[in-house]
């Protein structure tokens, strides 16, 4: 009995320590823009964070958040409008739209810009307007490295097809009205990034980036060529 008591006590201390090690860094319900600073696009907060300009290819909004150790980012994204030039092209399957998040930003750009300080952009892109030979064709998960506000490049190693184009186009009819969860776990010590599957949330994809460039002071949400609503944005420091 004495041994059992000490085992239970040790487990309780471990669990309590794990919980206490976590701290919420940001938890936004978007009743207002609050700490978010827009740089391109048309942003408003009405219980959601909505980027309403369907034409802007470089719409982004930034928030100051310290990033070190291991932290988790959660938010939802919901399609609102756009992603095609006109209805005729949409019926022909010609789409272009993307969204993502910059992490590890040392200093956020104060205005509309291609890059965003020193950071990484984790990006989901659908483009069937470019040639099939283009590295941007189809539905892709991509990582860009930003070196400055004017210098950002796609990392060829991290440019993966999410699903075949025909399957992606067939799935588009299911998107309106749905909110998709985004969950990331970023380890700034060893550079590991975990991106959790929005459907099977127990499954995640992982890859490694330069840990020195993951320790930043800002994050930014970004969209291209369509209107989207973000919500339930939360950042938790795990350890």
N, C-alpha and C positions, 0 to 999 in steps of 0.2 A: 504493500500500500504506500509506504514511504517513497519507494522508487517511482511508482506511478505518479504520485503527487509532484515530485520534482520534474518528471517528464512533461506533465501538463503545464507546470509553471514555466519551464523553459520554452515550450511552444507558445505560450501566451505572450511571453516577453518578446519572442521573435516576431510574432504577428503584429503586436503593438508597435514594435520598432519599425517594421515595414510600412505600416500605415502612417506613423508620424514622419517618416522620411519623405513622404509625398506631400507636396504643397501646391495649391492652385495658384498659378501665376496670372492667369487671365480667364474670365468667365463672362462672356458678352451675350446679352439677350437682344441687343440692337434696338432698344427703345429710343436710342439716339446714336449719333455717330461717335460721341464720346471721345475716346483717345485715337480714333482712326482718322488718318489724314489722306485725303484723296489726291491723286496725281494722274489725271487722265480719266476719261469716262464720265458717267453721270451717276453719282452714288447718292442713295438716300437710305435712311433707317426708319422702318415703320414696324418694328417687331421682327424684321428681317433686314439683312444688309443687301440691297438690290443695286446692281449695276444695270442701268436701263438703256444705254446706248448700244444699239445692235450693229453699228458701223465701226466703232472705235476698235482698232486692232491692238492698241496698247492702253488698256484701262487697268489701273492699279490703285490700291489703297493700302496704307501702311499703318502699323501700330508698333509702338516701342515695347519690346518684350525681351528681357535678358535670357540668353540661351547658353547653358553650360551643363555639364554633367549629362544625365539622361532625362529627356523630357518627352511627353506625349502631346500630340496635337489632335484635337477632334473638332469636326464641324460637319454640317450637311450642306449639300449643294442641290439646287433645284432649277431646272430649265424654265425660263420665262418666255423668251421670244428670240427670233433671228437664227443665224447660222447658215443663211443662204441669201443670194442676191434678190431673188424673186420666186414666186410660186412655180413658174415654169421650170426653172433650174432645180427647184426642190423635187419636182415630179421626175426629173431626169436623174436624180440622185447626186446632184452637185452641191456639196456642203463644205463649209469651212467654219470651224469654231474651236475654241480651246479655253481651258481654265487651269489655274494652278496656284501654287504658293511658293514664294521666295522664303528661304530660311537662311539663317546665319548672316544676315545683312549687317555690315559694320556701320554703315551710315545710309539711311534711306534717301532716295532721290526726292528732292522737294517738288519736282515738276515732272511732266510727262517725259518718259525716257525709255529707250530700248532695254538697257540693263538696269541694275539696281544695286549700286555699290559693289562690294565684294560679297557674293552670295551664291547660292544654288537655287535654281528654279526647277521645281518638280511639276511637270506639265502633262496634261491629258489633251490630246489633239485629234480632231477629226477633220481630214482634208481630202476631198475627192475632186477638187478643182485643179490641183497640180498634176503633172504627168505621173503615170504609174511608176516611172523610174525614180521619182523624187524620194529622198529619205523622209519626207513629211507625208507621203501618200498613205491614206487609210486611217484607222483608229489606232493611235499609238500612245504609249507612255514614254516620256522623254525627260532627260535631265539636261539643263543648260548651266554652264558656269559663267557667272557674271563677274567681270574683273573691274568694271566701272560702269557708270551710267550710259556709256556709249559703246561698250565692248562686252558682248555676250555671245557665246557660241554653243551650239549643240554638241554634247559629248557623244560621239559615235558609239561608244561602248554601251551607252544607256539610251538606246533608241529602239524600243521593242514594240512589235505589233501586239495589241491587246486581243483582237479577234479579227478574222478575215472580213474584208470590206462588205461582202454580201450579207454576212451574218450581222454586222454592225448596222447596215442600212435596214435590215428587216426588224432589228430591235428598236429602231427609233420611234416607232409607233407606241412603244410602251413607256417612253420617257416622260411625256407631259403629265404633270400631276404627281410625279414621284420625287421624293427627296432621297438622295443617295448619301450614305455616311462615308466620310473620309476619316481615317485613323492612321496616324503616323507615329512611330516611336524613333526618336533621333538620339543616337549616342555620340556625343561630341568628344568622347575619350578615344574610341577606336574607329569612329567614322561609320558605324553600321546604321543603315536606314531600314526600317521595317514599314512596308506599306500593306495595310490589311485589306483583304478582299471585301468589297462592299456587299457581296451576296453571302458568301461563306465567311463569317467574321472570325472564325477560328483559324483561318488560313492567312498567311502573309508572304509577301515577296520581300527579299532583302538584297541589299547591295552595299557597297562601301564607297564613301567619298573621303576627301582629305579632311581629317578631324580638325585641323587648324582653321579651316574655312567654315566650320559649322558653329563655331562659338561667336555669336553675334549679339546685336542689341535691338534689332528690328525684324519683323516679319511683314510680308505683303501678300495680299490676295490679288489675283490678276485674271482678267478675261480678255478674249479676243473675238470680235465679230459676232457676239451674241449677248443677250441679256440673261442674267442668272441671279438667283437669290441664295445667299449664304445665311446659315443660322446655326445656333447652338455652338458657337465658337468657344473652345476651352483649351487651355494649355496647362498641363500639370507637370511639375518637376517631380520625377520619380526618385532620383537620387543624385 
